[in-house]
Amino acid sequence: MAKALLGYVGAADPRLATEVQRLRRRVTDLEAQVLRLQAENDHLAEAAVEHSRLLDDTTVPEPALT
């Protein structure tokens, strides 16, 4: 009986194997997308900091009163 149970558990359903393979590909794709978005976010954050520094450095002196 143990062999029968082990044989049943050991036999993988092809539909299940296909679904697991599809889900693993999807996870890999999503992980790559997360990395791409994190890199893009870091780049935009650096650009925002640089932009705010430029705005702070370009203070226009007020004209002298004559």
N, CA, C and O atoms as a GROMACS GRO file, in nm:
protein
  264
    1MET      N    1   0.082  -0.119   0.000
    1MET     CA    2   0.000   0.000   0.000
    1MET      C    3   0.087   0.126   0.000
    1MET      O    4   0.054   0.224  -0.065
    2ALA      N    5   0.198   0.121   0.073
    2ALA     CA    6   0.286   0.238   0.077
    2ALA      C    7   0.341   0.268  -0.061
    2ALA      O    8   0.353   0.385  -0.098
    3LYS      N    9   0.373   0.166  -0.137
    3LYS     CA   10   0.423   0.188  -0.273
    3LYS      C   11   0.316   0.252  -0.360
    3LYS      O   12   0.346   0.337  -0.443
    4ALA      N   13   0.193   0.212  -0.342
    4ALA     CA   14   0.084   0.269  -0.421
    4ALA      C   15   0.065   0.417  -0.388
    4ALA      O   16   0.046   0.499  -0.477
    5LEU      N   17   0.071   0.450  -0.261
    5LEU     CA   18   0.058   0.590  -0.221
    5LEU      C   19   0.175   0.673  -0.270
    5LEU      O   20   0.158   0.784  -0.321
    6LEU      N   21   0.294   0.619  -0.256
    6LEU     CA   22   0.413   0.690  -0.301
    6LEU      C   23   0.410   0.710  -0.453
    6LEU      O   24   0.447   0.816  -0.503
    7GLY      N   25   0.365   0.609  -0.524
    7GLY     CA   26   0.353   0.621  -0.668
    7GLY      C   27   0.251   0.727  -0.708
    7GLY      O   28   0.271   0.799  -0.806
    8TYR      N   29   0.143   0.737  -0.632
    8TYR     CA   30   0.040   0.836  -0.662
    8TYR      C   31   0.092   0.976  -0.636
    8TYR      O   32   0.072   1.068  -0.716
    9VAL      N   33   0.160   0.994  -0.523
    9VAL     CA   34   0.213   1.126  -0.487
    9VAL      C   35   0.326   1.163  -0.581
    9VAL      O   36   0.341   1.280  -0.617
   10GLY      N   37   0.406   1.066  -0.619
   10GLY     CA   38   0.522   1.093  -0.703
   10GLY      C   39   0.486   1.130  -0.845
   10GLY      O   40   0.562   1.199  -0.912
   11ALA      N   41   0.370   1.085  -0.892
   11ALA     CA   42   0.330   1.116  -1.030
   11ALA      C   43   0.276   1.258  -1.036
   11ALA      O   44   0.173   1.288  -0.974
   12ALA      N   45   0.343   1.343  -1.107
   12ALA     CA   46   0.302   1.483  -1.118
   12ALA      C   47   0.199   1.499  -1.229
   12ALA      O   48   0.212   1.441  -1.337
   13ASP      N   49   0.100   1.578  -1.201
   13ASP     CA   50  -0.001   1.612  -1.300
   13ASP      C   51   0.063   1.707  -1.402
   13ASP      O   52   0.119   1.809  -1.362
   14PRO      N   53   0.056   1.677  -1.530
   14PRO     CA   54   0.119   1.765  -1.630
   14PRO      C   55   0.061   1.907  -1.628
   14PRO      O   56   0.133   2.003  -1.655
   15ARG      N   57  -0.066   1.919  -1.598
   15ARG     CA   58  -0.125   2.054  -1.591
   15ARG      C   59  -0.067   2.132  -1.476
   15ARG      O   60  -0.041   2.252  -1.487
   16LEU      N   61  -0.046   2.064  -1.363
   16LEU     CA   62   0.012   2.129  -1.247
   16LEU      C   63   0.157   2.170  -1.275
   16LEU      O   64   0.199   2.279  -1.238
   17ALA      N   65   0.231   2.083  -1.340
   17ALA     CA   66   0.371   2.114  -1.374
   17ALA      C   67   0.377   2.233  -1.469
   17ALA      O   68   0.464   2.319  -1.456
   18THR      N   69   0.285   2.238  -1.564
   18THR     CA   70   0.280   2.351  -1.658
   18THR      C   71   0.247   2.480  -1.586
   18THR      O   72   0.305   2.585  -1.613
   19GLU      N   73   0.152   2.472  -1.493
   19GLU     CA   74   0.113   2.591  -1.416
   19GLU      C   75   0.227   2.640  -1.328
   19GLU      O   76   0.250   2.760  -1.317
   20VAL      N   77   0.298   2.549  -1.265
   20VAL     CA   78   0.413   2.586  -1.181
   20VAL      C   79   0.520   2.653  -1.266
   20VAL      O   80   0.580   2.753  -1.225
   21GLN      N   81   0.546   2.598  -1.383
   21GLN     CA   82   0.646   2.657  -1.474
   21GLN      C   83   0.604   2.798  -1.516
   21GLN      O   84   0.686   2.889  -1.520
   22ARG      N   85   0.475   2.814  -1.548
   22ARG     CA   86   0.424   2.946  -1.588
   22ARG      C   87   0.437   3.045  -1.472
   22ARG      O   88   0.477   3.160  -1.493
   23LEU      N   89   0.404   3.001  -1.351
   23LEU     CA   90   0.413   3.090  -1.235
   23LEU      C   91   0.558   3.127  -1.203
   23LEU      O   92   0.586   3.240  -1.163
   24ARG      N   93   0.649   3.033  -1.221
   24ARG     CA   94   0.791   3.065  -1.197
   24ARG      C   95   0.842   3.167  -1.296
   24ARG      O   96   0.918   3.257  -1.260
   25ARG      N   97   0.801   3.154  -1.424
   25ARG     CA   98   0.839   3.254  -1.524
   25ARG      C   99   0.781   3.390  -1.488
   25ARG      O  100   0.848   3.493  -1.503
   26ARG      N  101   0.657   3.391  -1.442
   26ARG     CA  102   0.592   3.517  -1.405
   26ARG      C  103   0.664   3.583  -1.288
   26ARG      O  104   0.684   3.704  -1.287
   27VAL      N  105   0.704   3.503  -1.189
   27VAL     CA  106   0.778   3.556  -1.074
   27VAL      C  107   0.910   3.615  -1.120
   27VAL      O  108   0.950   3.723  -1.076
   28THR      N  109   0.979   3.545  -1.209
   28THR     CA  110   1.106   3.595  -1.262
   28THR      C  111   1.086   3.727  -1.336
   28THR      O  112   1.165   3.820  -1.320
   29ASP      N  113   0.981   3.734  -1.418
   29ASP     CA  114   0.951   3.858  -1.490
   29ASP      C  115   0.920   3.972  -1.393
   29ASP      O  116   0.967   4.085  -1.412
   30LEU      N  117   0.843   3.944  -1.289
   30LEU     CA  118   0.807   4.047  -1.193
   30LEU      C  119   0.929   4.092  -1.112
   30LEU      O  120   0.942   4.210  -1.081
   31GLU      N  121   1.018   4.000  -1.078
   31GLU     CA  122   1.139   4.039  -1.007
   31GLU      C  123   1.226   4.130  -1.094
   31GLU      O  124   1.284   4.226  -1.044
   32ALA      N  125   1.235   4.099  -1.222
   32ALA     CA  126   1.312   4.184  -1.314
   32ALA      C  127   1.248   4.322  -1.325
   32ALA      O  128   1.318   4.423  -1.332
   33GLN      N  129   1.116   4.326  -1.327
   33GLN     CA  130   1.046   4.454  -1.336
   33GLN      C  131   1.068   4.536  -1.209
   33GLN      O  132   1.086   4.658  -1.217
   34VAL      N  133   1.068   4.472  -1.094
   34VAL     CA  134   1.093   4.542  -0.968
   34VAL      C  135   1.233   4.603  -0.969
   34VAL      O  136   1.251   4.718  -0.929
   35LEU      N  137   1.331   4.527  -1.014
   35LEU     CA  138   1.468   4.580  -1.021
   35LEU      C  139   1.477   4.699  -1.116
   35LEU      O  140   1.544   4.798  -1.085
   36ARG      N  141   1.411   4.688  -1.232
   36ARG     CA  142   1.411   4.798  -1.328
   36ARG      C  143   1.345   4.922  -1.269
   36ARG      O  144   1.396   5.033  -1.285
   37LEU      N  145   1.232   4.905  -1.202
   37LEU     CA  146   1.162   5.018  -1.143
   37LEU      C  147   1.239   5.080  -1.027
   37LEU      O  148   1.237   5.202  -1.010
   38GLN      N  149   1.308   4.997  -0.948
   38GLN     CA  150   1.391   5.051  -0.840
   38GLN      C  151   1.504   5.135  -0.896
   38GLN      O  152   1.535   5.242  -0.843
   39ALA      N  153   1.567   5.088  -1.003
   39ALA     CA  154   1.676   5.164  -1.065
   39ALA      C  155   1.623   5.295  -1.122
   39ALA      O  156   1.686   5.400  -1.107
   40GLU      N  157   1.508   5.290  -1.185
   40GLU     CA  158   1.448   5.412  -1.241
   40GLU      C  159   1.411   5.508  -1.128
   40GLU      O  160   1.431   5.629  -1.141
   41ASN      N  161   1.358   5.456  -1.020
   41ASN     CA  162   1.322   5.540  -0.906
   41ASN      C  163   1.446   5.606  -0.845
   41ASN      O  164   1.443   5.724  -0.810
   42ASP      N  165   1.554   5.530  -0.831
   42ASP     CA  166   1.678   5.586  -0.777
   42ASP      C  167   1.729   5.698  -0.867
   42ASP      O  168   1.773   5.803  -0.819
   43HIS      N  169   1.722   5.676  -0.998
   43HIS     CA  170   1.767   5.778  -1.093
   43HIS      C  171   1.682   5.904  -1.081
   43HIS      O  172   1.735   6.015  -1.080
   44LEU      N  173   1.550   5.887  -1.072
   44LEU     CA  174   1.462   6.003  -1.059
   44LEU      C  175   1.482   6.076  -0.926
   44LEU      O  176   1.473   6.198  -0.920
   45ALA      N  177   1.508   6.001  -0.819
   45ALA     CA  178   1.532   6.063  -0.689
   45ALA      C  179   1.660   6.146  -0.692
   45ALA      O  180   1.665   6.257  -0.639
   46GLU      N  181   1.764   6.092  -0.756
   46GLU     CA  182   1.889   6.168  -0.770
   46GLU      C  183   1.867   6.294  -0.852
   46GLU      O  184   1.921   6.400  -0.820
   47ALA      N  185   1.789   6.283  -0.958
   47ALA     CA  186   1.761   6.400  -1.043
   47ALA      C  187   1.682   6.505  -0.965
   47ALA      O  188   1.705   6.625  -0.981
   48ALA      N  189   1.590   6.462  -0.881
   48ALA     CA  190   1.511   6.556  -0.801
   48ALA      C  191   1.598   6.629  -0.700
   48ALA      O  192   1.582   6.749  -0.679
   49VAL      N  193   1.690   6.556  -0.639
   49VAL     CA  194   1.781   6.619  -0.543
   49VAL      C  195   1.870   6.720  -0.615
   49VAL      O  196   1.890   6.831  -0.567
   50GLU      N  197   1.921   6.681  -0.729
   50GLU     CA  198   2.007   6.772  -0.807
   50GLU      C  199   1.928   6.895  -0.851
   50GLU      O  200   1.980   7.007  -0.848
   51HIS      N  201   1.805   6.875  -0.891
   51HIS     CA  202   1.722   6.987  -0.934
   51HIS      C  203   1.697   7.083  -0.818
   51HIS      O  204   1.703   7.204  -0.835
   52SER      N  205   1.669   7.030  -0.700
   52SER     CA  206   1.645   7.117  -0.585
   52SER      C  207   1.773   7.191  -0.546
   52SER      O  208   1.766   7.305  -0.500
   53ARG      N  209   1.889   7.127  -0.563
   53ARG     CA  210   2.016   7.196  -0.535
   53ARG      C  211   2.037   7.311  -0.633
   53ARG      O  212   2.082   7.419  -0.594
   54LEU      N  213   2.004   7.288  -0.758
   54LEU     CA  214   2.019   7.395  -0.857
   54LEU      C  215   1.927   7.511  -0.826
   54LEU      O  216   1.966   7.627  -0.842
   55LEU      N  217   1.807   7.483  -0.782
   55LEU     CA  218   1.715   7.591  -0.747
   55LEU      C  219   1.766   7.669  -0.627
   55LEU      O  220   1.751   7.791  -0.622
   56ASP      N  221   1.825   7.600  -0.530
   56ASP     CA  222   1.877   7.667  -0.412
   56ASP      C  223   2.001   7.751  -0.445
   56ASP      O  224   2.021   7.857  -0.386
   57ASP      N  225   2.083   7.705  -0.538
   57ASP     CA  226   2.207   7.774  -0.572
   57ASP      C  227   2.185   7.894  -0.663
   57ASP      O  228   2.274   7.978  -0.674
   58THR      N  229   2.074   7.903  -0.726
   58THR     CA  230   2.053   8.011  -0.823
   58THR      C  231   1.964   8.122  -0.766
   58THR      O  232   1.875   8.172  -0.834
   59THR      N  233   1.990   8.157  -0.643
   59THR     CA  234   1.913   8.267  -0.585
   59THR      C  235   1.957   8.396  -0.653
   59THR      O  236   2.076   8.428  -0.660
   60VAL      N  237   1.862   8.467  -0.700
   60VAL     CA  238   1.887   8.593  -0.771
   60VAL      C  239   1.894   8.706  -0.669
   60VAL      O  240   1.799   8.730  -0.595
   61PRO      N  241   2.007   8.776  -0.666
   61PRO     CA  242   2.014   8.888  -0.572
   61PRO      C  243   1.916   8.999  -0.614
   61PRO      O  244   1.894   9.025  -0.732
   62GLU      N  245   1.862   9.060  -0.514
   62GLU     CA  246   1.769   9.170  -0.544
   62GLU      C  247   1.848   9.292  -0.588
   62GLU      O  248   1.958   9.318  -0.540
   63PRO      N  249   1.790   9.365  -0.679
   63PRO     CA  250   1.863   9.484  -0.726
   63PRO      C  251   1.882   9.587  -0.613
   63PRO      O  252   1.799   9.598  -0.522
   64ALA      N  253   1.990   9.659  -0.621
   64ALA     CA  254   2.019   9.760  -0.519
   64ALA      C  255   1.924   9.878  -0.538
   64ALA      O  256   1.891   9.918  -0.649
   65LEU      N  257   1.884   9.930  -0.428
   65LEU     CA  258   1.797  10.050  -0.433
   65LEU      C  259   1.882  10.172  -0.460
   65LEU      O  260   1.984  10.192  -0.394
   66THR      N  261   1.842  10.251  -0.553
   66THR     CA  262   1.920  10.373  -0.582
   66THR      C  263   1.838  10.494  -0.558
   66THR      O  264   1.886  10.606  -0.578
   0.00000   0.00000   0.00000
